[in-house]
């Protein structure tokens, strides 16, 4: 086990050299974004029924509870998807495969019809758009929306889960889409 020492570790020294030897607070949006780029996240697309249907790329999807099953994801309150998501009873969360970088880019792009060709999709249970070729998808009933800053944390209970028998997930790391082995890095 390695323990950082004050006199040899510049990060520890920087943190402790604040006013009167206390901790300095420098966690602004830019610093947080820089640090979080070091965290690899699975890439998902969240879709919701509407006229027209909506969807967006999210790297904030996570499991909250197994008993009862609850998942969460975050959405920007200023996004074009939010007005529909704010009232949606059901959403579909799609875990993208490593070869679906273009699909991730499509659903991350504003001002386009994300469901136009070449996007493969169909109307699924509860009217939720279900994307083709994904590693897995979950049909979820929204149970709560919690506004936090400029985002909402959406909590949802999975009601139906489908998954492929194999494949590798698409990840987002250091501002790029990549795979588990890190090969094939390309700009986001």
C-alpha positions as CSV (number, residue, x, y, z in Angstrom):
1,X,0.0,0.0,0.0
2,X,1.4,3.4,-0.9
3,X,0.7,6.3,1.4
4,X,1.3,9.9,0.1
5,X,3.6,11.9,2.2
6,X,3.2,15.7,2.6
7,X,6.8,16.5,1.9
8,X,7.1,14.3,-1.3
9,X,3.7,14.3,-3.0
10,X,3.0,17.6,-4.8
11,X,-0.7,16.9,-5.0
12,X,-1.0,16.5,-1.2
13,X,1.3,19.6,-0.7
14,X,-0.9,21.6,-3.1
15,X,-4.1,20.6,-1.2
16,X,-2.7,21.4,2.2
17,X,-1.0,24.7,1.4
18,X,-4.2,26.7,1.6
19,X,-5.0,29.5,4.0
20,X,-3.5,28.7,7.4
21,X,-2.5,25.2,6.3
22,X,-6.2,24.3,5.6
23,X,-7.7,22.7,2.5
24,X,-8.1,25.0,-0.5
25,X,-11.4,24.8,-2.4
26,X,-10.8,25.0,-6.2
27,X,-13.6,22.7,-7.5
28,X,-15.2,24.7,-10.2
29,X,-17.0,23.4,-13.3
30,X,-13.8,23.4,-15.4
31,X,-11.8,21.5,-12.8
32,X,-14.6,19.0,-12.2
33,X,-14.9,18.4,-16.0
34,X,-11.1,17.9,-16.2
35,X,-11.1,15.4,-13.4
36,X,-14.1,13.5,-14.6
37,X,-12.5,13.0,-18.0
38,X,-10.3,10.4,-16.2
39,X,-13.4,8.3,-15.4
40,X,-14.4,5.8,-18.1
41,X,-18.2,5.6,-18.5
42,X,-20.4,3.3,-20.5
43,X,-22.2,5.0,-23.3
44,X,-26.0,4.8,-23.4
45,X,-28.8,6.3,-25.4
46,X,-32.0,7.2,-23.5
47,X,-35.2,7.4,-25.6
48,X,-38.7,8.4,-24.7
49,X,-42.0,8.3,-26.6
50,X,-43.4,11.5,-27.9
51,X,-44.5,13.3,-31.0
52,X,-41.8,13.2,-32.2
53,X,-39.9,10.7,-30.0
54,X,-36.8,12.0,-28.2
55,X,-33.4,10.5,-27.4
56,X,-30.0,11.6,-26.2
57,X,-26.6,10.1,-25.5
58,X,-25.8,9.7,-21.8
59,X,-22.7,8.6,-19.9
60,X,-24.4,9.0,-16.5
61,X,-26.4,5.8,-16.4
62,X,-26.0,3.7,-13.3
63,X,-27.6,1.2,-11.0
64,X,-29.0,2.7,-7.8
65,X,-30.6,-0.3,-6.1
66,X,-31.1,-3.9,-6.8
67,X,-34.0,-4.4,-4.3
68,X,-36.1,-2.8,-5.6
69,X,-34.4,-2.5,-9.0
70,X,-33.8,1.2,-9.7
71,X,-31.5,2.9,-12.2
72,X,-30.7,6.5,-12.8
73,X,-29.4,8.8,-15.5
74,X,-28.9,12.6,-15.8
75,X,-30.3,15.0,-18.4
76,X,-29.6,18.6,-19.0
77,X,-32.6,20.8,-18.2
78,X,-31.8,22.9,-21.3
79,X,-31.7,20.0,-23.7
80,X,-34.2,19.5,-26.5
81,X,-35.1,16.1,-24.9
82,X,-36.1,17.5,-21.5
83,X,-39.6,18.8,-22.2
84,X,-40.7,15.3,-23.4
85,X,-38.7,13.5,-20.7
86,X,-40.2,15.7,-18.0
87,X,-43.6,14.2,-18.6
88,X,-42.6,10.7,-19.9
89,X,-44.0,7.7,-17.9
90,X,-41.5,5.3,-19.6
91,X,-38.1,5.5,-21.1
92,X,-35.8,3.0,-22.8
93,X,-32.1,2.9,-21.9
94,X,-29.8,1.3,-24.5
95,X,-26.3,0.1,-23.7
96,X,-24.3,0.7,-26.9
97,X,-21.8,-1.8,-28.4
98,X,-18.3,-0.8,-29.1
99,X,-19.0,-0.5,-32.9
100,X,-21.8,2.0,-32.3
101,X,-19.8,5.2,-32.1
102,X,-21.8,6.8,-34.9
103,X,-25.1,6.1,-33.2
104,X,-23.6,7.7,-30.0
105,X,-22.6,10.8,-32.0
106,X,-26.0,11.0,-33.7
107,X,-27.9,11.1,-30.4
108,X,-25.3,13.6,-29.0
109,X,-25.9,16.0,-31.9
110,X,-28.4,18.8,-31.5
111,X,-30.8,20.1,-34.2
112,X,-31.1,16.9,-36.2
113,X,-33.7,14.1,-36.5
114,X,-31.9,11.5,-34.5
115,X,-34.4,8.8,-35.5
116,X,-33.9,9.4,-39.3
117,X,-32.1,6.9,-41.5
118,X,-29.5,5.3,-40.8
119,X,-30.8,5.0,-37.2
120,X,-32.5,1.6,-36.8
121,X,-35.4,1.6,-34.4
122,X,-38.9,0.4,-33.7
123,X,-41.7,1.4,-31.4
124,X,-41.5,-0.9,-28.4
125,X,-43.6,-1.5,-25.2
126,X,-45.3,1.6,-23.8
127,X,-44.5,3.4,-27.1
128,X,-40.8,3.7,-26.2
129,X,-38.4,3.9,-29.2
130,X,-36.2,0.8,-29.1
131,X,-32.8,1.0,-31.0
132,X,-31.5,-1.9,-33.1
133,X,-28.1,-3.6,-32.6
134,X,-27.4,-2.5,-29.1
135,X,-25.8,-4.7,-26.4
136,X,-28.9,-4.4,-24.1
137,X,-31.9,-2.3,-23.5
138,X,-34.1,-1.7,-20.5
139,X,-37.7,-0.4,-20.6
140,X,-38.1,1.6,-17.4
141,X,-40.9,3.3,-15.6
142,X,-39.9,6.7,-14.4
143,X,-40.4,7.0,-10.6
144,X,-38.9,10.4,-9.9
145,X,-37.1,13.4,-11.4
146,X,-34.8,15.3,-9.1
147,X,-33.6,18.8,-10.3
148,X,-30.0,19.4,-9.3
149,X,-28.3,22.5,-10.7
150,X,-28.6,22.5,-14.5
151,X,-29.6,18.8,-14.7
152,X,-32.2,16.4,-13.5
153,X,-31.4,13.0,-12.0
154,X,-34.1,10.6,-13.4
155,X,-34.8,7.6,-11.3
156,X,-36.5,4.7,-13.0
157,X,-37.6,1.1,-12.4
158,X,-36.7,-1.5,-15.1
159,X,-39.8,-3.4,-16.2
160,X,-38.3,-5.3,-19.2
161,X,-34.7,-6.1,-19.9
162,X,-33.3,-7.6,-23.2
163,X,-29.6,-8.2,-23.9
164,X,-27.3,-9.8,-26.5
165,X,-25.3,-12.9,-25.6
166,X,-22.0,-11.2,-26.1
167,X,-20.2,-8.1,-27.3
168,X,-18.1,-5.3,-25.8
169,X,-19.5,-2.0,-24.6
170,X,-18.8,1.5,-26.0
171,X,-17.0,3.6,-23.4
172,X,-16.4,7.3,-23.1
173,X,-13.0,8.3,-21.7
174,X,-10.8,11.4,-22.0
175,X,-13.4,13.0,-24.2
176,X,-13.3,10.1,-26.7
177,X,-15.3,7.0,-27.6
178,X,-13.3,3.9,-27.1
179,X,-13.6,0.2,-26.2
180,X,-12.7,-1.9,-23.2
181,X,-9.1,-2.5,-24.5
182,X,-8.6,1.2,-25.4
183,X,-7.9,0.4,-29.0
184,X,-9.4,2.4,-31.8
185,X,-9.4,5.7,-30.0
186,X,-11.0,8.5,-32.0
187,X,-12.3,12.0,-31.2
188,X,-15.8,12.3,-29.8
